[in-house]
Amino acid sequence: MVTNQQLYLAIGIPLIFNAGLVGLLLALMSAKFKAMEDRFDGIDQRFDDMKDLWRAELHRVEEVLDARLKHLEER
């Protein structure tokens, strides 16, 4: 016959083992999501830099067009 202690061990050890594996899996997934989030932050920064560059270029083009228009109006 199985004693209460043996029954508790037979049920408890697999539960503790599975809980440990689930905890490890959650820690690994959290690390992966953190790494992915860091990569997306880098991509967002590059998009912001490109947006600033395009704004600067657009401003330069506007200045050139304004100068040309002013020159044409003076004629």
N, C-alpha and C positions, 0 to 999 in steps of 0.2 A: 504494500500500500504506500501511497505517496503522502509524505508528511506535509504539513502546512508550509514549513520552511522551504522544502523542495519545490512546492507549487509556486510560492512567491518568487523564488529564484528563476524558475522556468518561464515565468511570465515577465518578471521585472528586468532581467538581463537583456532580452531582445528589445524591450521598450526603451531602455536606457541607451542601448547601442543605436537604435533607429533615431532616437532624439539627438544623439551626438552627430550622426550622419546628416540629419536635416539641418542642424545648427552649422555644421561645416559647409554644407551646400549653400545655405543662406549667406554665410560670410563670403564665399567665393563669388556668388552672384552679385553681392553688394560691391565687391572689389571690381568686378567686370563692368558694372553699371557706372561706377565712379570713373573708371578709365574712359569709358565711352563718353561720359559727360565732359571730361577734360578735353577729349578730342573735339567735341562739338563746340566747346568754348573757344578753342583755337580757330576753328572754322569761322565762327561768328566774328572773331577779331579780324580775320582776313577779309571778310565781307565788309566790315566797318571801315577798314583801311582802304579797300577798293572804292567804297562809296565816297570817302573823303577825297580820294584821288580824282574820281570822276567829277565831283563838285568843283575842285580846283581847276580842272581842265575846262569844264563848262564856263566857269567864271572868266578864264583867260579868253576863250572863244567869244564870249559876250563882249569883252573889252575890245577885241580886235574888230568885231562887227560894228560896235558903236563908233570906233575910230574911223572905220571906212565910211559909215553912214554920215558922220559929221563932215568928213572930207568931201563927200558927194554933195552935201547940202551947202557947203561953202562955195561950190562952183557956180 
